[in-house]
């Protein structure tokens, strides 16, 4: 069966349904504010913040390289997509229950359970993402892809803003651990509703890339790197610019250690980050079809490079709020451009392979938080921020060589 306009439209709205409820859940489990703040309140250290950030933002992407060869061997991948999102749903429920009954647990055990459940949540997300990119690429007609990204960002913006206000109120009116428990219960319900969009998907176009063993998979990667010059520059970009989305958890740690910020302040940081993300999404939605991915890449890199400089502002907590506002802009620009470029340089047959390769490109975003946590513990924040700026600056070379289209 071929992909018809009717089926494409059905899948378009099914994926929008998922995106809308995923947006509703995101502020309640935000990886840049809520999770690191919860870990610090539970007694976590700088090194543990680094490990957690590596798992959430880097390690989960690298594991796509492990999942991609297995999933590539199947024509249809919706079952894997549903398995991945259901594991994430159960992990959120487990987090809520664990925090709600945390008074019955030892503090050390709470830290271990946080790591276990967040790891399940992150890795199952990587597992689902491999299938998602393949299904999206073959289940929505090409002329609807960019309108989908733009419309998704616009809808997400409205929902994210409302959800962020609700999350801020929960963080402000309740103390640890009840506030975080309620946050995860809400995220669980929203993600459960989001999964209904995947149940409604109709996957009609088979896509299979036979991978006999890990050695064969590495050979396929080598062939793609040789045949597609843009791929290696894309990997260089996500290795360098990818560190830009690992900074904010350490800003949460900085705020708690230097300015003694509380959960209510974390709520404000979450809100201004969402506002930055929403405004960026609305602007890009308005300019859909007029901007180039390359301009988006350059703008995000320059903003990320300047981000630590705002630490020099004399306004303490307000200066941190500025950082989170700009962090929201960077996150949205990076997400739109990375997904768009990946779809642009890949095809229906090799899209799962490319998603796995992109995961392998997240080596530096995985190592940076690990080394950053150790660096902060032993040498302080200044060397950490300096290294961050140098890595982001180097991404400009790869953006120049990538030369993306609209």
C-alpha positions, 0 to 999 in steps of 0.5 A, spaced: 500 500 500 502 506 498 502 513 502 496 517 499 494 524 501 488 521 506 493 517 510 498 522 510 493 527 513 491 522 518 498 521 520 499 528 520 494 530 525 496 523 529 503 526 530 500 533 532 496 530 537 502 526 540 506 533 540 501 537 543 500 532 549 508 531 549 509 539 550 504 538 556 508 533 559 515 537 558 515 542 563 513 537 569 519 533 567 524 538 564 531 536 563 534 543 564 531 545 571 526 540 574 530 534 574 537 537 576 533 541 581 530 535 584 537 531 584 540 537 588 534 537 593 535 530 594 542 531 596 546 530 589 553 533 587 556 536 581 559 530 579 552 526 579 549 532 576 554 531 570 552 524 570 545 525 570 546 530 564 550 525 560 545 520 561 539 524 559 542 528 553 548 525 551 548 517 553 540 516 550 543 519 543 549 514 543 544 508 544 541 510 538 547 507 535 545 500 538 538 500 537 538 502 530 541 496 527 536 492 530 530 496 528 533 497 521 531 489 519 524 490 520 519 493 515 514 496 520 516 500 526 510 502 530 511 496 535 517 499 537 515 506 537 509 504 542 514 499 546 519 505 547 513 510 549 510 505 554 516 504 557 517 512 558 510 512 561 511 507 566 518 510 568 514 517 570 509 513 574 515 510 578 518 517 579 512 520 582 510 514 586 518 513 589 518 521 590 511 520 594 513 515 598 520 517 599 519 518 606 519 511 607 526 510 603 533 511 605 536 518 602 542 514 598 536 509 595 532 515 593 538 517 589 539 510 586 532 510 584 532 517 581 538 515 576 535 508 575 528 511 573 531 517 569 535 512 565 530 508 563 526 514 561 532 517 557 534 510 554 527 508 552 526 515 549 532 514 544 529 507 542 522 510 540 526 516 537 529 511 532 522 508 530 519 515 530 524 518 525 523 513 520 515 513 521 515 520 520 519 520 514 515 515 510 508 516 513 507 524 512 508 527 504 514 531 503 510 537 502 507 537 509 514 536 513 516 543 514 509 545 515 508 540 520 515 542 524 512 549 524 505 548 526 508 543 531 512 548 534 506 554 534 502 549 538 507 547 543 508 554 544 501 555 547 501 549 551 508 549 553 507 556 556 500 554 560 504 548 562 510 552 565 505 556 569 502 550 572 509 547 573 511 554 577 505 554 581 506 546 583 514 548 585 512 554 589 506 552 593 509 545 595 515 543 598 520 537 596 519 531 595 511 532 594 512 538 589 516 533 584 511 527 585 505 531 583 510 534 577 511 527 575 504 524 576 502 530 571 507 528 566 505 521 566 498 523 565 500 527 559 504 522 556 499 517 556 494 521 552 500 523 547 501 515 546 494 515 543 497 519 537 501 513 536 496 508 536 492 512 531 498 512 526 497 508 520 504 505 517 503 503 510 510 504 507 515 498 508 522 500 510 528 495 511 535 496 511 538 489 512 543 489 517 547 482 519 551 484 525 554 490 528 560 489 523 556 490 517 552 496 520 559 499 521 561 498 514 554 501 512 556 507 516 563 507 513 559 507 506 555 513 507 560 517 510 564 516 504 558 517 499 555 523 503 560 528 505 554 532 508 554 527 513 561 527 516 560 535 517 553 534 520 556 529 525 561 534 527 556 539 528 552 535 533 558 533 537 560 541 538 554 545 538 550 539 541 554 541 548 550 547 548 543 544 550 547 541 556 549 547 560 543 549 563 543 543 569 549 546 571 546 553 571 541 550 576 547 547 580 551 554 580 544 558 582 543 553 588 551 553 590 552 561 589 545 564 590 542 559 594 536 559 589 530 555 592 524 551 588 520 557 587 526 560 583 527 554 579 520 555 577 521 562 574 527 559 571 523 554 567 518 559 565 522 564 562 526 558 558 519 556 556 517 563 554 524 564 550 522 557 546 515 559 545 517 566 542 522 563 538 517 557 535 512 563 533 517 567 530 520 561 526 512 559 524 511 566 522 517 565 517 516 558 515 519 557 508 523 564 508 529 562 513 535 557 511 537 552 516 544 555 515 542 561 518 538 558 524 545 554 525 549 560 526 544 564 530 544 558 535 551 557 535 553 565 537 547 565 542 550 559 545 557 562 545 555 568 549 551 564 554 556 564 559 558 571 559 551 573 562 554 570 568 558 577 568 552 581 569 551 584 576 544 582 577 545 575 580 538 571 580 535 576 574 542 574 570 541 567 571 533 568 568 536 571 562 541 565 561 535 561 561 531 565 556 536 565 551 537 557 553 530 556 551 531 560 544 537 555 543 534 549 544 528 550 539 533 553 534 537 547 535 531 542 535 528 544 529 535 545 525 537 538 527 531 534 525 530 538 519 537 537 516 537 530 518 531 529 514 534 533 508 540 529 508 537 522 508 532 518 504 526 513 506 531 507 506 537 509 510 533 514 515 533 509 521 541 508 519 542 516 519 538 516 526 543 511 529 549 515 526 546 521 529 546 518 535 553 516 535 555 523 533 553 525 541 560 523 543 562 530 546 555 532 549 555 525 553 563 526 555 562 534 556 557 533 562 561 528 565 568 532 565 564 538 567 562 535 573 569 533 575 572 540 573 567 544 577 568 539 583 576 540 583 577 547 579 570 551 579 565 554 574 570 558 570 574 553 567 568 549 565 565 555 562 571 557 558 571 549 555 564 550 553 565 556 549 571 553 545 567 547 543 561 551 541 565 556 537 568 550 533 561 548 531 562 554 526 566 551 522 562 545 521 556 549 520 560 553 514 561 546 511 554 543 512 551 549 507 544 547 508 538 549 504 531 552 506 
